[in-house]
């Protein structure tokens, strides 16, 4: 693949964007904490939450992300568009909340509850809900719930929402919802494959194998809860 480099001006734009984020990082800490509290304290949603946490993007990770986006834009024959002025709306995961739950079928309850919380608190839903997955059967399940799907070669599985709070400063937060077993793959991949992909082909293959194992575990957990429900009904 042809090596693409950034101009001095493009590198300067990235540096200014990161500097702005660092200067106003507290706004995203407040946004992430508020969204976390509003979701975690909802009694109806809480019944389905196994674990919930929030985070604000690391400045170094943001710098890597902006470089990747700029290089990809140039590779596609486009001009890099993220600047200090539009950073807060161009990058949707500067603030993030993650919800982990036990089994896939719970999403039929979790999704409408989350949407009702956003509506009640006047968060504008900018993107999603969108299920990122690679297993075609899970894709069909999410489509039946009215959730759009996106396939990725990374074998990543999660449902994403991007919201904007009702405030003067325009900024966004991302909510990720996935099962505990899907989180195993996500955490391992994040440690060895982010912000830059591991150059080890063996590592990449092992991550694909791990994805199949964790998806198999998700299927097994789903089956256990389905059998349990059927027993109670009988």
C-alpha positions as CSV (number, residue, x, y, z in Angstrom):
1,X,0.0,0.0,0.0
2,X,1.3,3.5,-0.9
3,X,2.7,5.3,2.1
4,X,0.7,8.5,2.8
5,X,2.2,11.4,4.8
6,X,0.6,14.5,6.3
7,X,1.7,18.0,5.4
8,X,3.0,20.4,8.0
9,X,-0.3,22.2,7.9
10,X,-2.4,19.0,8.4
11,X,-0.2,18.0,11.3
12,X,-0.7,21.5,12.8
13,X,-4.5,21.1,12.5
14,X,-4.3,17.8,14.4
15,X,-2.1,19.3,17.1
16,X,-4.5,22.3,17.6
17,X,-7.5,19.9,17.7
18,X,-5.9,17.8,20.5
19,X,-4.9,21.0,22.4
20,X,-8.5,22.2,22.3
21,X,-9.7,18.8,23.6
22,X,-7.1,18.9,26.5
23,X,-8.1,22.4,27.4
24,X,-11.8,21.6,27.5
25,X,-11.6,18.0,28.6
26,X,-13.5,18.7,31.8
27,X,-16.6,19.3,29.7
28,X,-16.5,15.8,28.5
29,X,-15.8,14.4,32.0
30,X,-19.0,16.1,33.1
31,X,-20.9,14.8,30.1
32,X,-19.7,11.2,30.6
33,X,-20.4,11.3,34.3
34,X,-23.9,12.8,33.9
35,X,-24.8,10.2,31.2
36,X,-23.4,7.4,33.4
37,X,-25.4,8.5,36.4
38,X,-28.6,8.9,34.4
39,X,-28.4,5.4,33.0
40,X,-27.1,3.7,36.1
41,X,-29.7,5.2,38.3
42,X,-32.7,4.3,36.1
43,X,-34.4,1.5,38.1
44,X,-35.9,-0.2,35.0
45,X,-32.6,-0.3,33.1
46,X,-30.6,-1.2,36.2
47,X,-32.2,-4.7,36.2
48,X,-30.4,-5.6,33.0
49,X,-27.0,-4.0,33.8
50,X,-24.2,-6.3,34.9
51,X,-21.6,-3.6,34.8
52,X,-21.4,0.0,33.7
53,X,-18.5,2.5,33.4
54,X,-17.6,5.8,31.8
55,X,-14.4,7.2,30.4
56,X,-13.0,10.3,28.5
57,X,-10.7,9.7,25.5
58,X,-7.0,9.7,26.1
59,X,-5.4,12.7,24.3
60,X,-2.7,10.4,22.8
61,X,-5.3,8.0,21.5
62,X,-7.2,11.0,20.0
63,X,-4.0,12.1,18.2
64,X,-3.6,8.7,16.7
65,X,-7.2,8.6,15.6
66,X,-7.0,12.0,14.0
67,X,-3.9,11.0,12.1
68,X,-5.5,7.7,10.9
69,X,-8.6,9.6,9.7
70,X,-6.5,12.3,7.9
71,X,-4.3,9.7,6.2
72,X,-7.4,7.6,5.2
73,X,-9.1,10.8,3.8
74,X,-6.0,11.5,1.7
75,X,-5.8,7.9,0.5
76,X,-9.4,8.3,-0.6
77,X,-8.5,11.5,-2.5
78,X,-10.3,13.7,0.0
79,X,-9.1,16.6,2.2
80,X,-8.9,15.9,6.0
81,X,-11.8,17.7,7.6
82,X,-11.3,17.5,11.4
83,X,-10.1,20.7,13.0
84,X,-10.1,22.3,16.4
85,X,-13.3,24.1,15.4
86,X,-15.4,21.1,14.5
87,X,-13.7,18.4,16.7
88,X,-16.5,18.1,19.2
89,X,-19.0,17.1,16.5
90,X,-16.6,15.3,14.1
91,X,-15.4,12.8,16.8
92,X,-18.3,11.1,18.6
93,X,-16.4,9.1,21.3
94,X,-14.6,11.8,23.2
95,X,-16.9,10.9,26.1
96,X,-18.1,7.3,26.4
97,X,-20.3,5.1,28.6
98,X,-20.3,1.3,28.4
99,X,-23.0,-1.0,29.6
100,X,-22.4,-4.8,29.9
101,X,-25.3,-7.2,30.2
102,X,-25.6,-11.0,30.4
103,X,-27.3,-12.3,27.3
104,X,-28.3,-11.1,23.8
105,X,-32.1,-11.4,24.2
106,X,-32.0,-8.7,26.9
107,X,-31.5,-6.1,24.1
108,X,-35.2,-6.3,23.3
109,X,-35.8,-4.7,26.7
110,X,-32.6,-2.6,27.0
111,X,-32.9,-0.7,23.7
112,X,-36.4,0.8,24.2
113,X,-35.5,1.7,27.8
114,X,-32.3,3.5,26.7
115,X,-34.2,5.4,23.9
116,X,-36.9,6.4,26.4
117,X,-34.2,7.8,28.8
118,X,-32.6,9.8,25.9
119,X,-36.1,11.2,25.1
120,X,-36.9,12.1,28.7
121,X,-33.6,13.8,29.3
122,X,-33.7,15.5,25.8
123,X,-30.5,13.9,24.5
124,X,-30.6,14.1,20.7
125,X,-29.9,10.8,19.1
126,X,-27.3,11.6,16.4
127,X,-26.4,8.0,15.3
128,X,-27.9,4.6,16.1
129,X,-28.8,2.4,17.6
130,X,-26.4,0.5,15.4
131,X,-25.3,-3.0,16.0
132,X,-21.7,-3.7,14.9
133,X,-21.4,-7.5,14.5
134,X,-19.9,-10.1,12.2
135,X,-22.3,-13.1,12.9
136,X,-25.2,-13.1,10.5
137,X,-27.6,-14.7,13.0
138,X,-26.9,-11.9,15.4
139,X,-27.4,-9.4,12.6
140,X,-30.9,-10.8,11.9
141,X,-31.7,-10.7,15.6
142,X,-30.8,-7.0,15.8
143,X,-32.7,-6.2,12.6
144,X,-35.8,-7.7,14.1
145,X,-35.5,-5.3,17.0
146,X,-35.3,-2.4,14.5
147,X,-31.6,-1.8,15.1
148,X,-29.5,-1.2,12.0
149,X,-26.4,-3.4,11.6
150,X,-22.9,-2.9,10.4
151,X,-20.4,-5.7,9.6
152,X,-16.7,-5.2,10.4
153,X,-13.7,-7.4,9.6
154,X,-12.5,-6.9,13.1
155,X,-15.1,-9.4,14.4
156,X,-16.2,-6.8,16.9
157,X,-19.7,-7.0,18.4
158,X,-21.5,-4.1,20.2
159,X,-24.5,-1.8,19.9
160,X,-23.6,1.9,19.6
161,X,-25.6,5.1,20.3
162,X,-24.2,8.6,19.7
163,X,-26.0,11.4,21.5
164,X,-25.8,15.2,22.0
165,X,-27.0,16.8,25.3
166,X,-29.4,19.7,25.2
167,X,-26.8,22.4,25.9
168,X,-25.3,25.4,24.1
169,X,-21.9,23.9,23.5
170,X,-22.3,21.2,20.9
171,X,-20.6,18.0,21.9
172,X,-21.3,14.3,21.7
173,X,-21.0,11.1,23.7
174,X,-21.0,7.5,22.7
175,X,-22.9,4.7,24.5
176,X,-21.7,1.1,23.9
177,X,-23.9,-1.8,24.9
178,X,-22.6,-5.4,24.7
179,X,-22.6,-8.8,26.6
180,X,-20.0,-9.7,29.2
181,X,-18.5,-12.3,26.9
182,X,-18.2,-9.8,24.0
183,X,-16.4,-7.5,26.4
184,X,-13.6,-10.1,26.8
185,X,-12.7,-9.9,23.1
186,X,-13.1,-6.1,23.1
187,X,-10.7,-5.6,26.1
188,X,-8.1,-8.0,24.7
189,X,-8.2,-6.3,21.3
190,X,-8.0,-2.9,22.8
191,X,-4.9,-3.8,24.7
192,X,-2.9,-5.3,21.8
193,X,-4.5,-3.7,18.7
194,X,-5.2,-0.1,19.7
195,X,-4.5,2.7,18.9
196,X,-2.3,1.0,16.3
197,X,-2.9,-2.5,14.9
198,X,-0.5,-5.1,16.1
199,X,2.0,-5.9,13.3
200,X,2.0,-9.6,14.4
201,X,0.0,-11.7,11.9
202,X,-0.1,-14.4,14.6
203,X,-1.7,-11.9,17.0
204,X,-4.3,-10.9,14.4
205,X,-5.2,-14.6,13.8
206,X,-5.5,-15.3,17.5
207,X,-7.8,-12.3,17.9
208,X,-10.1,-13.8,15.2
209,X,-10.0,-17.2,17.0
210,X,-10.8,-15.4,20.3
211,X,-13.8,-13.7,18.6
212,X,-15.2,-17.1,17.6
213,X,-14.7,-18.4,21.1
214,X,-16.4,-15.4,22.8
215,X,-19.3,-15.5,20.3
216,X,-19.6,-19.2,21.1
217,X,-19.7,-18.3,24.8
218,X,-22.4,-15.7,24.1
219,X,-24.5,-18.3,22.2
220,X,-24.1,-20.8,25.1
221,X,-25.2,-18.1,27.7
222,X,-28.1,-17.2,25.5
223,X,-29.1,-20.9,25.3
224,X,-28.9,-21.3,29.1
225,X,-31.2,-18.4,29.7
226,X,-33.6,-19.5,27.0
227,X,-33.8,-23.1,28.5
228,X,-34.3,-21.6,31.9
229,X,-37.1,-19.4,30.7
230,X,-38.8,-22.3,29.0
231,X,-38.6,-24.3,32.2
232,X,-40.2,-21.6,34.2
233,X,-43.0,-21.2,31.6
234,X,-43.6,-25.0,31.6
